[in-house]
Amino acid sequence: MMKMKKLPWLFIEFFRLGLVTFGGGIAMLPVMKATAVKHHWIEEKDWEEVVTLSQLAPGAIAVNCANLIGYRARGLLGSIIATLGMILPPIIIITMIALGFEYILDHPFLQSALRGMFIVVFLLFTNAILSLSKLAWKQWWMVPFSLFSFSLAYFNLVEPGLILLLACVVIMIWTWLQQRKFK
């Protein structure tokens, strides 16, 4: 009986997340984690795995997370329900905006709403960066290495593919040195 109740809640909660969390995938992650853990769709210890797998799969990270959480909660049907709940609000909103865009573009209410959303998106994005940094930066050297890599990519000094390759080489060397130290 309880399993049948999960499907409507999966749709409702992911529809709500898709409707009220602006700023894209990474900004949505802390809110999505809190919702999924609260409803016991995943364990808190499994969140890092969900995020990692979602980043590896093609597509938007928020949709991929919804897909994985839905699958873990109720299998294939849960995956479909959670994904639909996540993507329907943006589709509906974008369609409505596209239909009346030129009529509402200069409306003061819309301008105020967009300014307010910018602040919310900034705060959600900052929160996401801080929470993901706890997962990513497990050793002291990873912080300057990440900032250096970001700077190289941001200022177009090195191609991003080459940065990833160099990062893999550095991490493999670091891991090899750590293993030799403990032998």
Helices and strands as residue ranges (DSSP letters): H 2-20, H 25-38, G 44-46, H 47-56, H 61-104, H 108-136, H 142-154, H 160-181
